[in-house]
């Protein structure tokens, strides 16, 4: 099988280009991938070893997109930016996927314009792999499309199901809609209509789930509009980070017996932290486009970038774009 070629936006993110380049080098060492670093040649090259790994190349892009730049402005001025050039490499077939820790709104907008959506898909969705207790759950949309129509949520369910099958290896993913109650009668008009459409879609639809269900794998794929999904995602991340801080302070700020207990619990606590650490998953696929895109945190460290590149390679290997097209096809034939 051809080695996946991943374009990496070297200038995107809070810690770019240092952490981005370091993560790309780790990925090139540990995984069977080719990495194309896209960014200011002088700055990126100064961070590369000599000689550079044979599976790492550099494409010059003189400009970077600011983290606070509006998506519309980013699209108009993207041609010389690291993010715009990286997405263009995928469009031209010179890369199989693109990874960026930069401005996520700009990433979604540029990818949408340059790559376009798969036939039958109206809007892309960010699919976040949520580390639930009994196995991972995919939450989408996590922020790509804030205002949604019911048919778009139906498409999100189909896309999430395809990703769960192809990448997570779940034979028959359970798909649910995030609502304010488990009963089918609960939810706003968007949720009620989306549920009706998903019942007839080529997925295993199980109904509604509530916010509390995110943490124990009540469904393999949970569908929401981008506004709700992003709020839920940020709330969960903040809660997990604060809980870790509270546990740290309680265990290390106690008496001698408490500190001894903390020392004995340390290996289990480290495993728990890895399980719920977003860096373990690296990044979230932007599904529905005619190209593989991975969105990762602006504050991503080298470890997160390394895993984001791995996620991109897995998406290429399992032909997620093709799998989504296959699932969407029956709906097109019925219309």
ZALUMSE-105371 format. One record per residue (C-alpha): residue number from 1; x, y, z. Coordinates in nm, 3 decimals. Layout:
BEGIN
- NUM  X  Y  Z
...
This chain:
BEGIN
- 1  0.000  0.000  0.000
- 2  0.124  0.349  -0.089
- 3  0.261  0.542  0.206
- 4  0.026  0.823  0.312
- 5  0.157  1.174  0.241
- 6  0.037  1.421  0.505
- 7  0.057  1.799  0.459
- 8  0.107  1.975  0.793
- 9  0.034  2.344  0.851
- 10  0.363  2.424  1.024
- 11  0.265  2.782  1.110
- 12  -0.079  2.712  1.262
- 13  -0.130  2.689  1.638
- 14  -0.033  2.858  1.961
- 15  0.307  2.687  1.966
- 16  0.392  2.701  1.596
- 17  0.623  2.633  1.433
- 18  0.839  2.472  1.705
- 19  0.592  2.218  1.846
- 20  0.434  2.149  1.506
- 21  0.769  2.066  1.346
- 22  0.876  1.857  1.647
- 23  0.551  1.658  1.630
- 24  0.588  1.606  1.256
- 25  0.941  1.471  1.305
- 26  0.815  1.231  1.573
- 27  0.544  1.106  1.337
- 28  0.794  1.054  1.056
- 29  1.012  0.850  1.291
- 30  0.736  0.639  1.448
- 31  0.479  0.591  1.170
- 32  0.495  0.479  0.809
- 33  0.405  0.822  0.666
- 34  0.554  1.099  0.458
- 35  0.523  1.445  0.608
- 36  0.513  1.767  0.408
- 37  0.578  2.069  0.631
- 38  0.415  2.380  0.487
- 39  0.534  2.715  0.618
- 40  0.799  2.984  0.620
- 41  1.102  2.804  0.478
- 42  1.367  2.983  0.684
- 43  1.187  2.935  1.017
- 44  1.090  2.573  0.952
- 45  1.427  2.468  0.813
- 46  1.604  2.606  1.121
- 47  1.408  2.352  1.329
- 48  1.493  2.051  1.115
- 49  1.785  1.817  1.186
- 50  2.073  1.790  0.944
- 51  2.044  1.575  0.748
- 52  1.664  1.581  0.753
- 53  1.469  1.254  0.749
- 54  1.407  1.129  0.396
- 55  1.030  1.116  0.466
- 56  1.008  1.485  0.562
- 57  0.987  1.755  0.294
- 58  0.926  2.129  0.305
- 59  0.695  2.348  0.096
- 60  0.740  2.723  0.133
- 61  0.442  2.940  0.229
- 62  0.544  3.294  0.329
- 63  0.238  3.387  0.535
- 64  0.033  3.248  0.825
- 65  -0.333  3.289  0.919
- 66  -0.385  3.460  1.254
- 67  -0.583  3.264  1.511
- 68  -0.840  3.545  1.543
- 69  -0.887  3.612  1.170
- 70  -1.245  3.573  1.046
- 71  -1.310  3.274  0.816
- 72  -1.429  3.495  0.529
- 73  -1.114  3.710  0.542
- 74  -0.898  3.397  0.569
- 75  -1.052  3.251  0.253
- 76  -0.988  3.570  0.055
- 77  -0.622  3.586  0.158
- 78  -0.528  3.218  0.186
- 79  -0.326  3.158  -0.131
- 80  0.013  3.243  0.024
- 81  -0.061  3.109  0.372
- 82  0.062  2.782  0.519
- 83  -0.295  2.659  0.575
- 84  -0.414  2.757  0.228
- 85  -0.114  2.596  0.057
- 86  -0.148  2.277  0.266
- 87  -0.515  2.238  0.169
- 88  -0.427  2.313  -0.194
- 89  -0.176  2.025  -0.191
- 90  -0.463  1.790  -0.106
- 91  -0.681  1.942  -0.377
- 92  -0.406  1.887  -0.635
- 93  -0.342  1.529  -0.523
- 94  0.007  1.616  -0.400
- 95  -0.089  1.518  -0.044
- 96  -0.340  1.264  0.086
- 97  -0.446  1.461  0.393
- 98  -0.392  1.789  0.575
- 99  -0.340  1.853  0.948
- 100  -0.366  2.194  1.115
- 101  -0.369  2.326  1.471
- 102  -0.440  2.674  1.339
- 103  -0.757  2.882  1.314
- 104  -1.027  2.613  1.298
- 105  -1.291  2.842  1.149
- 106  -1.050  2.938  0.872
- 107  -0.956  2.572  0.820
- 108  -1.321  2.471  0.776
- 109  -1.393  2.761  0.539
- 110  -1.082  2.713  0.322
- 111  -1.128  2.336  0.301
- 112  -1.497  2.379  0.217
- 113  -1.417  2.620  -0.068
- 114  -1.114  2.439  -0.208
- 115  -1.212  2.073  -0.166
- 116  -1.593  2.095  -0.185
- 117  -1.824  1.843  -0.025
- 118  -1.888  1.483  -0.124
- 119  -2.190  1.450  -0.352
- 120  -2.499  1.433  -0.132
- 121  -2.334  1.610  0.163
- 122  -2.444  1.969  0.225
- 123  -2.207  2.073  0.504
- 124  -1.892  1.930  0.666
- 125  -1.879  1.827  1.032
- 126  -1.596  1.803  1.285
- 127  -1.609  1.454  1.436
- 128  -1.450  1.448  1.781
- 129  -1.361  1.109  1.926
- 130  -1.488  1.130  2.284
- 131  -1.304  0.901  2.531
- 132  -1.607  0.748  2.706
- 133  -1.573  0.491  2.985
- 134  -1.693  0.186  2.790
- 135  -1.529  0.276  2.461
- 136  -1.494  0.581  2.236
- 137  -1.791  0.785  2.117
- 138  -1.788  1.011  1.812
- 139  -1.951  1.350  1.868
- 140  -2.036  1.549  1.555
- 141  -2.065  1.825  1.468
- 142  -1.820  1.976  1.715
- 143  -1.812  2.320  1.562
- 144  -1.793  2.326  1.181
- 145  -2.159  2.411  1.108
- 146  -2.326  2.613  1.383
- 147  -2.672  2.659  1.231
- 148  -2.807  2.333  1.094
- 149  -3.101  2.188  0.908
- 150  -3.248  1.846  0.998
- 151  -3.118  1.686  0.679
- 152  -2.767  1.800  0.763
- 153  -2.785  1.624  1.101
- 154  -2.900  1.314  0.915
- 155  -2.590  1.340  0.694
- 156  -2.372  1.385  1.003
- 157  -2.511  1.057  1.139
- 158  -2.428  0.877  0.814
- 159  -2.077  1.024  0.805
- 160  -2.010  0.943  1.170
- 161  -2.129  0.586  1.116
- 162  -1.894  0.547  0.818
- 163  -1.600  0.677  1.023
- 164  -1.681  0.450  1.318
- 165  -1.692  0.148  1.088
- 166  -1.379  0.232  0.891
- 167  -1.143  0.369  1.157
- 168  -1.274  0.246  1.494
- 169  -1.369  -0.098  1.361
- 170  -1.727  -0.094  1.496
- 171  -1.934  -0.330  1.280
- 172  -2.276  -0.169  1.340
- 173  -2.228  0.170  1.505
- 174  -2.518  0.293  1.719
- 175  -2.623  0.641  1.611
- 176  -2.816  0.879  1.840
- 177  -2.924  1.243  1.854
- 178  -2.818  1.459  2.149
- 179  -3.134  1.589  2.317
- 180  -3.276  1.704  2.650
- 181  -3.437  1.368  2.719
- 182  -3.428  1.005  2.607
- 183  -3.794  0.996  2.508
- 184  -3.861  1.029  2.135
- 185  -4.096  1.319  2.207
- 186  -3.815  1.527  2.366
- 187  -3.611  1.787  2.180
- 188  -3.655  2.102  1.978
- 189  -3.789  2.099  1.623
- 190  -3.443  2.041  1.477
- 191  -3.384  1.733  1.695
- 192  -3.731  1.588  1.637
- 193  -3.708  1.620  1.259
- 194  -3.349  1.493  1.247
- 195  -3.452  1.186  1.448
- 196  -3.734  1.117  1.203
- 197  -3.491  1.133  0.909
- 198  -3.227  0.918  1.080
- 199  -3.481  0.642  1.140
- 200  -3.499  0.597  0.762
- 201  -3.125  0.650  0.698
- 202  -2.876  0.365  0.629
- 203  -2.753  0.365  0.992
- 204  -2.838  0.186  1.317
- 205  -3.036  0.467  1.478
- 206  -3.120  0.413  1.847
- 207  -3.297  0.740  1.932
- 208  -3.208  1.019  2.174
- 209  -2.929  1.041  2.430
- 210  -2.868  1.304  2.700
- 211  -2.554  1.495  2.792
- 212  -2.473  1.255  3.075
- 213  -2.458  0.968  2.823
- 214  -2.145  1.108  2.659
- 215  -1.924  0.960  2.927
- 216  -2.035  0.596  2.918
- 217  -2.074  0.510  2.548
- 218  -2.453  0.499  2.527
- 219  -2.405  0.541  2.151
- 220  -2.108  0.508  1.918
- 221  -2.205  0.818  1.719
- 222  -2.382  1.117  1.874
- 223  -2.520  1.385  1.644
- 224  -2.570  1.754  1.730
- 225  -2.556  2.087  1.553
- 226  -2.218  2.259  1.563
- 227  -2.319  2.512  1.828
- 228  -2.441  2.255  2.080
- 229  -2.163  2.011  1.994
- 230  -1.889  2.268  2.047
- 231  -2.034  2.386  2.379
- 232  -2.057  2.025  2.499
- 233  -1.700  1.954  2.386
- 234  -1.552  2.260  2.557
- 235  -1.754  2.191  2.875
- 236  -1.629  1.833  2.888
- 237  -1.268  1.932  2.828
- 238  -1.283  2.199  3.096
- 239  -1.446  1.966  3.347
- 240  -1.186  1.693  3.293
- 241  -0.898  1.942  3.324
- 242  -1.041  2.095  3.642
- 243  -1.114  1.754  3.794
- 244  -0.754  1.650  3.733
- 245  -0.634  1.968  3.903
- 246  -0.863  1.915  4.203
- 247  -0.744  1.555  4.242
- 248  -0.381  1.664  4.217
- 249  -0.424  1.930  4.485
- 250  -0.621  1.700  4.715
- 251  -0.373  1.413  4.692
- 252  -0.050  1.610  4.712
- 253  -0.175  1.871  4.958
- 254  -0.275  1.625  5.229
- 255  -0.089  1.459  5.516
- 256  0.184  1.197  5.487
- 257  -0.063  0.908  5.458
- 258  -0.246  1.083  5.174
- 259  0.082  1.144  4.990
- 260  0.182  0.779  5.028
- 261  -0.158  0.678  4.891
- 262  -0.113  0.918  4.600
- 263  0.224  0.760  4.522
- 264  0.064  0.415  4.513
- 265  -0.220  0.539  4.293
- 266  0.010  0.723  4.052
- 267  0.028  0.450  3.780
- 268  -0.352  0.414  3.770
- 269  -0.398  0.792  3.764
- 270  -0.154  0.823  3.473
- 271  -0.350  0.560  3.278
- 272  -0.674  0.749  3.352
- 273  -0.519  1.075  3.236
- 274  -0.403  0.918  2.909
- 275  -0.750  0.776  2.848
- 276  -0.918  1.117  2.874
- 277  -0.635  1.326  2.727
- 278  -0.721  1.480  2.388
- 279  -0.354  1.443  2.288
- 280  -0.401  1.065  2.278
- 281  -0.652  1.110  1.995
- 282  -0.455  1.389  1.830
- 283  -0.719  1.556  1.622
- 284  -1.071  1.545  1.488
- 285  -1.153  1.458  1.126
- 286  -1.345  1.717  0.926
- 287  -1.587  1.482  0.752
- 288  -1.791  1.533  0.437
- 289  -1.524  1.689  0.213
- 290  -1.353  1.545  -0.094
- 291  -1.027  1.525  0.094
- 292  -0.897  1.413  0.432
- 293  -0.868  1.694  0.689
- 294  -0.771  1.672  1.056
- 295  -0.846  1.962  1.292
- 296  -0.647  1.971  1.614
- 297  -0.626  2.199  1.918
- 298  -0.460  2.536  1.884
- 299  -0.260  2.460  2.196
- 300  -0.144  2.121  2.064
- 301  0.192  1.994  2.182
- 302  0.428  1.785  1.971
- 303  0.265  1.470  2.107
- 304  -0.080  1.587  1.994
- 305  0.054  1.676  1.648
- 306  0.217  1.335  1.621
- 307  -0.113  1.162  1.695
- 308  -0.303  1.398  1.463
- 309  -0.076  1.291  1.177
- 310  -0.140  0.929  1.272
- 311  -0.517  0.996  1.263
- 312  -0.478  1.150  0.918
- 313  -0.289  0.846  0.793
- 314  -0.557  0.614  0.930
- 315  -0.827  0.814  0.753
- 316  -0.635  0.776  0.427
- 317  -0.567  0.406  0.484
- 318  -0.933  0.326  0.551
- 319  -1.062  0.545  0.267
- 320  -1.308  0.733  0.486
- 321  -1.407  0.964  0.200
- 322  -1.498  0.660  -0.010
- 323  -1.689  0.495  0.274
- 324  -1.899  0.808  0.331
- 325  -1.971  0.827  -0.042
- 326  -2.090  0.466  -0.037
- 327  -2.331  0.527  0.251
- 328  -2.464  0.851  0.105
- 329  -2.524  0.691  -0.238
- 330  -2.849  0.506  -0.144
- 331  -3.001  0.833  -0.023
- 332  -2.913  1.001  -0.353
- 333  -3.072  0.718  -0.548
- 334  -3.393  0.754  -0.345
- 335  -3.430  1.125  -0.421
